[in-house]
Amino acid sequence: MPLDEDVVESIYREHGPALRRFVLSASRDPQLAEDVVQETVLRVWQHAPEVTGSLRSYLFRTARNIMIDNYRRAQRRPVETLDDGLADSAEAVERVDELLNRVLIEEALLRLSSEHRDVLVALHYRRFTVNEAAVQLNVPSGTVKSRAYYAVRALRTILDEMGVER
């Protein structure tokens, strides 16, 4: 015979704080503690005829079993990520590819001469015009154009040596 709602409410009121402290001592997660306490009281409500002996010890034993079940369940599952679904995994692969490309480009830029690197950074990363780059680098605009041309050629050669495909 199941317990009525008033009895369950009194169990929750009397034993809930002690159960919560017990679970928090093991998990340190307040949300998890509240979930375990609620699940414990729910199980007691569902299995009331099976309770023999001290109700408090039964509650603590049930809470302990729920925590063990939750731990085992978490160990069986793969690690959850913030992104879910296969569409999101495709986005993750794209992000990894983008990061890898950035690393390769940075490494290739470091192999360029400082003059070539400065021109490419000014034109392509800072989005300066040729005239703005000339002012920033304190060189004539024709020099910026020629350095950019030769820098791109050198960058292509370096990327080819690194095995990067276009």
URCOR-V152664 format. One record per residue. BURIAL is b if it has 9 or more other C-alpha atoms within 8 Angstrom, else e. Layout:
burial->BURIAL
burial->BURIAL
This chain:
burial->e
burial->e
burial->b
burial->e
burial->e
burial->e
burial->e
burial->b
burial->e
burial->e
burial->b
burial->b
burial->e
burial->e
burial->b
burial->b
burial->e
burial->e
burial->b
burial->b
burial->e
burial->b
burial->b
burial->b
burial->e
burial->e
burial->e
burial->e
burial->e
burial->e
burial->e
burial->e
burial->b
burial->b
burial->e
burial->b
burial->b
burial->e
burial->b
burial->b
burial->b
burial->e
burial->b
burial->b
burial->b
burial->e
burial->b
burial->b
burial->e
burial->e
burial->b
burial->e
burial->e
burial->e
burial->e
burial->e
burial->e
burial->b
burial->b
burial->b
burial->e
burial->b
burial->b
burial->b
burial->e
burial->b
burial->b
burial->e
burial->e
burial->e
burial->e
burial->e
burial->e
burial->e
burial->e
burial->e
burial->e
burial->e
burial->e
burial->e
burial->e
burial->e
burial->e
burial->e
burial->e
burial->e
burial->e
burial->b
burial->b
burial->e
burial->e
burial->e
burial->e
burial->e
burial->e
burial->e
burial->e
burial->e
burial->e
burial->e
burial->e
burial->e
burial->e
burial->b
burial->b
burial->e
burial->e
burial->b
burial->b
burial->e
burial->e
burial->b
burial->e
burial->e
burial->e
burial->b
burial->b
burial->b
burial->b
burial->b
burial->b
burial->b
burial->b
burial->e
burial->e
burial->e
burial->e
burial->b
burial->e
burial->b
burial->e
burial->e
burial->b
burial->b
burial->b
burial->e
burial->e
burial->e
burial->e
burial->e
burial->b
burial->e
burial->b
burial->b
burial->b
burial->e
burial->b
burial->b
burial->e
burial->b
burial->b
burial->b
burial->e
burial->b
burial->b
burial->e
burial->e
burial->b
burial->b
burial->b
burial->e
burial->e
burial->e
burial->e
burial->e
burial->e
